[in-house]
Amino acid sequence: MKDSKSAQTKIEDLNELRSYFSSHNVVREYISHSSKVHSVGWSCDGRRLASGSFDKSVAIFNLERSRLVQDFVFRGHTGSVDQLCWHASHPDLLSTASGDKSVRIWDTRSRKCAATITTKGENINIAWSPNGATIAVGNKEDLVSFIDARNYKVVTEEQFNFEVNEISWNNTSDLFFLTNGLGCVHILTYPTLELQTVLKAHPGTCICIEHDPTGRYFATGSADALVSLWDVNELACLRVFSRLEWPVRTLSFSFDGRLLASASEDHIIDIGDTETGEKVAEIPVSAATFTG
């Protein structure tokens, strides 16, 4: 749902937003992998979409007007590609976390792997800091490794004694967020990795977390089927979205932070207004959604 600021026109009125979605409600499916897709993500300029799959590949699409056109496929991982993320300001670089105990950096200009970083475990989540300096990657043993994006070397590691579900950075890259199996969000300073606070966000497992591009909000999704919207500075819950019925698996903000998409095993994607919590649109899908 994130896209280039320059390519978007901000719509202020809620009814205009609803009208836009109702008149642009065509859903297209693209087959580019031989197995399940684990992760998708837009480049910072909104011109490319990447998808990572259990089939060990990463597909790159170009957005041409209103259509996605597959450009090429990266291959090299020997295990499933479980999560990917793009550089926050460099539209040609993306990183992937794999079950093959490695992180790879890909360059869409050269269409080659720019670097391979060996890690200690099977990786399941990854987050590139907004300032581009650090890549954090978490594995199945709840170990988070921090990679210097200049020389592609692991500079520090942190072992957690709880289930780490997803990781994220604030927009100034000096706070690091983790969600856990006890419904909490742990917030650590970076690079010192000192625990700043623990938020009890949900009664059930806190599955996913997403920061909005403007730096005002972050959202959490939980096994209780609820989405919580938080003020970044006050660390206060502003409102709760409760229109889904299954555990919330993925979240995504619009470029201006006005809209929040959430998805689960419900066969819909809910689009909500962050300022009011009201429903803007409901996008039907043909299967459960686990990534966004």
Phi, psi and omega in degrees: 000334176295144179204173183297134178297321183291339183266001185242148173248123184288130177251119185276322188278134182296321179293326176295320178298315179297320179295321179298312181294322181291333180265355178233052189257024178278125178253124179247143177249139181237127179259115182224357181230159179267359180212186186300138175274125182263334187204143173225155178193146178269144171293162186296335179267002177072012184265341181230147173238134176246146176228135178247144191226162172298340180281008173080006184247164176234118180263139180245127179246148170256139175270112180244105188059246182254014183238146172266133179236121180294128183264305180197176182231131173273134174230151181159326176295145177256004175225177182298146174269107189268332176203151177223158172207146180269158170297141186290337181228355179251105188289357183253356184247135172219158180238151181227143176251133187228157174290354179274014178066038177216160169242135178240143174252128183243144178244115183285345176287310181275346183060037181227163173283122182275333180196151173233126180246122179278134180239176189275345184213183178284116187276140182234343177213156185209145179212124179265126183298146182302332178278358175080000188277332189223140173246124176258136180224133180248145180245180185292342180265014177065029172262127177251125179253141180247122186253129174288118185284356177274319181244001177056046176237146177290123182260334177200160178225150178224120178266126180256147182261025176218166181290113177267118184264315178210155183233153182199160177247152167283172189288343178262003174064018179251001174230140183239131187246140174226141172257149183227178185285354180259011179083014185254157169244119177265130181243121182242147173285152176229133018264003185287338181058035174275137180290120179271313179196163174235122178262129172275094190272325185214154175287337179252181180307130176271111191270311189226160179214144181212135174263143180277152186298339182274347180087006181276321190235163156221155182235149177233145177238145190225166175293346177278007178072014180254150172244127178251135177253128187240147170278124185297318185282319182274344186053041180245141177285122183273319180194165182235135176258128188229033185269349177269158182247348181243164179309133183282120186260334185206151183223152176202134177265155169287169185300332183257005180075003184285324184246146177232121177263138177223146184213160185204206175279354167298145181273043176216157167248122181272132176247117182241156178272120183292336183280333183236340185084355183290153176286131177259317181200165176225118184259116179286139176229161188268354182208171176298147180251126181240356181211158179203000000 
